[in-house]
Amino acid sequence: MALCEDLLLCNYPKCRAKLAGYAWVTACSHVFCDPHGSGEFSRSPAVCPACGSALAGKLDIVRTELSPSEEYKAMVLAGLRPDVVLDISSRALAFWTYQVHQERLYQEYASSQAEGRLRQAERACARRLQDKEAEAAAVRAEVASLKRLLEEYQGKFTALSERLMERNRQYQKLQGLYDGLRLRNMAAGGRGLPASALPTVAAMAAGKMAAAMAVGAMVAAMMVGTMVAAMAVGTMVAAMAAGKMAAAMVVVQWWPP
């Protein structure tokens, strides 16, 4: 037990209350609070709750007052020889020393147990921290990969957009040429195009439709991959090339001398 503000502590397991008033002292050098001592030592045969020793002797268990009166202290050892008084005092001091030693051992044991739990908690925290750091590193790597992929798709989108704008400019030029030929034909006296020009006009209309379809295909291809987008651009280029070739034939056939 221990010295705690000059007070002993109850030796009953899981009690450890500060002793005050009355206490139960045993021949095996243990001490108990009055409630636990009254409950344990009322049974026969009496057994020490701390060490399990049998307490069959008449004076193996004593209920003592921890703060005796002055009259009691004046009379309890009166009349005894000095050697008896010193023997009683040495036994009392030995009891107190034993309680202090036991408390020191208990505190060391509790401290070692707490240190063990602390080390286990530190190891668990270190493992958890390592796991979280590994997860964070994996997430950072995935984010970096996604950023690179995003930059790659942005570059491809920019390139396809530029190609689309170029094809659109070519288409606008072809449309202007077509409109100019139509106005020239109307100004020439309402003469219609010959039958040989009808396939050319149809081809130009088909080229416009194919270009519109190619634009839609390119937008869809941007969602699923660049390969489909490239095929859509190829389709658009082929359609425009067909329309442009047909328009060139019209120019050659109908340009006035």
ChimeraX attribute file (.defattr): number of C-alpha atoms within 10 A of each C-alpha:
attribute: neighborCount
match mode: 1-to-1
recipient: residues
	/A:1	23
	/A:2	23
	/A:3	16
	/A:4	11
	/A:5	7
	/A:6	8
	/A:7	14
	/A:8	24
	/A:9	24
	/A:10	25
	/A:11	25
	/A:12	19
	/A:13	9
	/A:14	7
	/A:15	12
	/A:16	15
	/A:17	14
	/A:18	17
	/A:19	18
	/A:20	15
	/A:21	11
	/A:22	17
	/A:23	23
	/A:24	22
	/A:25	20
	/A:26	19
	/A:27	16
	/A:28	16
	/A:29	18
	/A:30	23
	/A:31	27
	/A:32	29
	/A:33	24
	/A:34	19
	/A:35	11
	/A:36	17
	/A:37	23
	/A:38	14
	/A:39	9
	/A:40	16
	/A:41	16
	/A:42	10
	/A:43	9
	/A:44	9
	/A:45	9
	/A:46	17
	/A:47	17
	/A:48	23
	/A:49	18
	/A:50	15
	/A:51	12
	/A:52	10
	/A:53	13
	/A:54	14
	/A:55	18
	/A:56	12
	/A:57	9
	/A:58	7
	/A:59	11
	/A:60	15
	/A:61	21
	/A:62	14
	/A:63	17
	/A:64	13
	/A:65	12
	/A:66	14
	/A:67	11
	/A:68	11
	/A:69	9
	/A:70	8
	/A:71	8
	/A:72	11
	/A:73	11
	/A:74	9
	/A:75	9
	/A:76	9
	/A:77	13
	/A:78	11
	/A:79	9
	/A:80	10
	/A:81	10
	/A:82	11
	/A:83	9
	/A:84	12
	/A:85	14
	/A:86	12
	/A:87	12
	/A:88	13
	/A:89	12
	/A:90	12
	/A:91	12
	/A:92	13
	/A:93	12
	/A:94	13
	/A:95	18
	/A:96	18
	/A:97	16
	/A:98	16
	/A:99	21
	/A:100	18
	/A:101	15
	/A:102	16
	/A:103	19
	/A:104	15
	/A:105	14
	/A:106	14
	/A:107	14
	/A:108	12
	/A:109	12
	/A:110	12
	/A:111	12
	/A:112	12
	/A:113	12
	/A:114	12
	/A:115	12
	/A:116	12
	/A:117	12
	/A:118	12
	/A:119	12
	/A:120	12
	/A:121	12
	/A:122	12
	/A:123	12
	/A:124	12
	/A:125	12
	/A:126	12
	/A:127	12
	/A:128	12
	/A:129	12
	/A:130	12
	/A:131	12
	/A:132	12
	/A:133	12
	/A:134	12
	/A:135	12
	/A:136	12
	/A:137	12
	/A:138	12
	/A:139	12
	/A:140	12
	/A:141	12
	/A:142	12
	/A:143	12
	/A:144	12
	/A:145	12
	/A:146	12
	/A:147	12
	/A:148	12
	/A:149	12
	/A:150	12
	/A:151	12
	/A:152	12
	/A:153	16
	/A:154	13
	/A:155	12
	/A:156	17
	/A:157	17
	/A:158	12
	/A:159	12
	/A:160	18
	/A:161	13
	/A:162	12
	/A:163	14
	/A:164	19
	/A:165	12
	/A:166	12
	/A:167	18
	/A:168	16
	/A:169	12
	/A:170	15
	/A:171	20
	/A:172	12
	/A:173	13
	/A:174	19
	/A:175	17
	/A:176	12
	/A:177	17
	/A:178	19
	/A:179	12
	/A:180	12
	/A:181	17
	/A:182	14
	/A:183	12
	/A:184	16
	/A:185	16
	/A:186	13
	/A:187	10
	/A:188	11
	/A:189	8
	/A:190	10
	/A:191	10
	/A:192	12
	/A:193	14
	/A:194	8
	/A:195	8
	/A:196	10
	/A:197	17
	/A:198	13
	/A:199	11
	/A:200	20
	/A:201	17
	/A:202	13
	/A:203	20
	/A:204	24
	/A:205	13
	/A:206	16
	/A:207	23
	/A:208	18
	/A:209	14
	/A:210	19
	/A:211	25
	/A:212	14
	/A:213	15
	/A:214	23
	/A:215	18
	/A:216	13
	/A:217	19
	/A:218	27
	/A:219	14
	/A:220	15
	/A:221	18
	/A:222	18
	/A:223	11
	/A:224	10
	/A:225	13
	/A:226	17
	/A:227	12
	/A:228	17
	/A:229	24
	/A:230	17
	/A:231	15
	/A:232	22
	/A:233	22
	/A:234	14
	/A:235	19
	/A:236	26
	/A:237	20
	/A:238	16
	/A:239	23
	/A:240	25
	/A:241	17
	/A:242	17
	/A:243	26
	/A:244	23
	/A:245	16
	/A:246	19
	/A:247	22
	/A:248	15
	/A:249	13
	/A:250	20
	/A:251	14
	/A:252	9
	/A:253	11
	/A:254	14
	/A:255	10
	/A:256	8
	/A:257	3
